[in-house]
Amino acid sequence: SYAGALDLDFALRYEASDRTVRAHQLRVNSLRFPDLPPGPSEMLNAYGPKLAEQALSEVVLHTVRPQDLALPSAMGLQPGSITVTAAGLAISFVSGPPR
């Protein structure tokens, strides 16, 4: 077993069907395993990012509690786009499906 680091970029999206916030469109920038011998390290650098992107096509990061959406839902709204800001996440609300 080797310790390492994974550097990646991804987008966020809200999935209404199960109230989850998901990372998607993952792009692996680099995989680093400093203690790995040179041969396996080169192979990992060549193939690892694409394999990791395929294996991690979408990852659930958070499940929103029903009570957190009670007020917006009562107003006919659901989470829309998610923007990362210096202060945290800014979530827009959009019209939800008709009741």
Buried (B, 14 or more C-beta within 10 A) or exposed (E): EEEBEBEBEBEBBBBEEEBBBBBEEBEBEEBBBEEBEEEEBEEBBEEBBEEBBEEBEEEEEEEBEEEEBEEBBEEEBBBEEBEEEEEEEEBEBEEBEEE
